[in-house]
Amino acid sequence: MNLLKSIFISSYMMFIMGIAGYAGWMIYQGENLMAWGGVLLTVAPILTVIMRAMMLKDMARTSAHFPLINLLGVAGAAVAGFVWATTGAEGVAALLGAVGWVTFLLYSYWFSTYGHRQPSMKLVVGGKLPYFIVRNVDGKLINSAQLTDKPAILIFYRGNWCPFCTAQIKELMARYKQIDALGVRVALIAPQPHENTVGVSKIYDAKFDFLTDEGNAAARVLGIEHKNGLPMGMQMLGYDSDTVMPTVIITGKDGKIVWTHETDNYRIRPEPDVYLDVLRRNGVVKSECNKACSQTV
């Protein structure tokens, strides 16, 4: 199933770009504006969202199923189908409109989710973080005990190829002073080529730990591995086919897990305020720091 998803996402973007381009060309050629405009309505909104996420990398999260885009897709497919039903013409437009909407549903409801992801049995609130080893930007091996020798936010992300992951990192960087004032370590861990991790660390001026999970070993230990989660074809850029399901783990002063977030949709990520609230509610950081820390933003 994961392999099928890997193939789907590698094809989906090109597919809807092709439909949008063809519909635009047909309108330019003077074909039925209503029918081909309907086709555009089924693919242009989601195409815009994905392209913006990929180019600007400033969108850390979206709604789960894009209700407005879904509504526009229904309307577009209905309009194209209506023209064909009432005139007997523009059957291709009706077909492409229907296919554009159906593939959007596949992307939104099937591809984007992890199939009702169950919490990992290895990540138990109140328990110790299982032992694993990752590599820091200096090339040194770091173990989980060293990462949790003080309060820590551990973020496992898919890699620098994922625009939502990149946006999530940018979002955290904007809160660096506030997090640093709390005395909390932030570790960003990804199963990607080590040089990519080093490259990401050089972009941001923050005392966060940028770490590589070589061979996805830590993800397997923690039960958050995503087999064949990489879009098909990206292996040519040096990435492994297996990646990680986005996961956040917060540990306290004693190294025990106080909170986890294991999303069932790769486009749904917690906001930084959630991490800070968890730290304070669990007594990991002093509550009296609230006002002082907020002034550092």
SULGIPE-V807050 format. One record per backbone hydrogen bond with DSSP energy under -1.0 kcal/mol. CO is the residue of the C=O (numbers start at 1). NH is the residue of the N-H. E is the energy in kcal/mol with one decimal. If there is no record, write none. Layout:
CO/NH/E
CO/NH/E
//
This chain:
1/5/-2.0
2/6/-2.3
3/7/-2.0
4/8/-2.4
5/9/-2.5
6/10/-1.2
6/232/-1.7
7/11/-1.2
8/12/-2.5
11/15/-2.4
12/16/-2.7
13/17/-2.0
14/18/-2.1
15/19/-2.2
16/20/-2.5
17/21/-2.6
18/22/-2.5
19/23/-2.7
20/24/-2.4
21/25/-2.1
22/26/-2.3
23/27/-2.1
24/28/-2.2
25/29/-1.9
26/31/-2.5
27/30/-1.5
32/36/-2.3
33/37/-2.2
34/38/-1.8
35/39/-1.5
36/40/-2.1
37/41/-1.8
39/42/-1.0
40/44/-3.2
43/47/-2.1
44/48/-2.4
45/49/-2.0
46/50/-2.4
47/51/-2.5
48/52/-2.4
49/53/-2.4
50/54/-2.2
51/55/-2.4
52/56/-2.7
66/70/-2.6
67/71/-2.1
68/72/-2.4
69/73/-2.4
70/74/-2.3
71/75/-2.4
72/76/-2.8
73/77/-2.5
74/78/-2.4
75/79/-2.5
76/80/-2.3
77/81/-2.3
78/82/-2.5
79/83/-2.2
80/84/-1.7
81/85/-2.5
82/86/-2.3
83/87/-2.0
84/88/-2.0
90/94/-1.9
91/95/-2.2
92/96/-2.9
93/97/-2.5
94/98/-2.1
95/99/-2.6
96/100/-2.8
97/101/-1.9
98/102/-2.5
99/103/-2.6
100/104/-1.4
101/105/-2.1
102/106/-2.0
103/107/-2.3
104/108/-2.9
105/109/-2.9
106/110/-1.5
106/111/-3.1
107/112/-1.7
112/266/-1.8
120/123/-1.1
124/127/-2.6
127/257/-3.0
132/144/-1.9
134/142/-3.4
135/212/-2.7
136/139/-2.2
140/136/-2.9
142/134/-2.8
143/147/-1.4
144/148/-1.2
151/185/-2.9
152/251/-2.4
153/187/-2.6
154/249/-2.7
155/189/-2.9
156/247/-1.8
159/162/-1.6
162/166/-2.2
163/167/-2.2
164/168/-1.8
165/169/-2.0
166/170/-2.3
167/171/-2.2
168/172/-1.8
169/173/-2.3
170/174/-1.6
172/175/-1.4
173/176/-1.6
175/179/-2.3
176/180/-3.0
177/181/-2.0
179/184/-1.3
180/183/-1.6
185/153/-3.0
186/209/-3.0
187/155/-3.2
188/211/-3.0
189/157/-2.5
190/192/-1.5
190/213/-2.4
193/196/-1.4
193/197/-1.2
194/198/-2.3
195/199/-2.1
196/200/-2.4
197/201/-2.2
198/202/-1.4
200/203/-1.0
204/206/-1.1
206/208/-1.5
209/188/-3.4
211/190/-1.8
212/135/-2.2
212/214/-1.1
213/216/-1.9
214/217/-1.5
216/220/-1.8
217/221/-2.1
218/222/-2.2
219/224/-2.8
224/245/-2.7
226/229/-1.4
226/243/-2.6
231/234/-1.9
233/236/-1.3
234/237/-1.7
234/239/-1.1
235/238/-1.8
241/230/-2.3
243/226/-3.5
247/156/-2.9
248/261/-2.4
249/154/-3.4
250/258/-3.0
250/259/-1.4
251/152/-1.7
252/255/-1.6
256/252/-2.5
257/126/-3.3
259/250/-2.9
261/248/-2.1
264/114/-1.8
265/268/-2.5
267/62/-1.8
271/274/-1.6
272/276/-2.0
273/277/-2.3
274/278/-2.3
275/279/-2.3
276/280/-1.9
277/281/-2.9
278/282/-1.8
279/284/-2.3
279/285/-1.2
280/283/-1.5
286/289/-1.6
287/290/-1.8
289/293/-3.2
290/294/-2.1
291/295/-1.2
293/296/-1.6
//
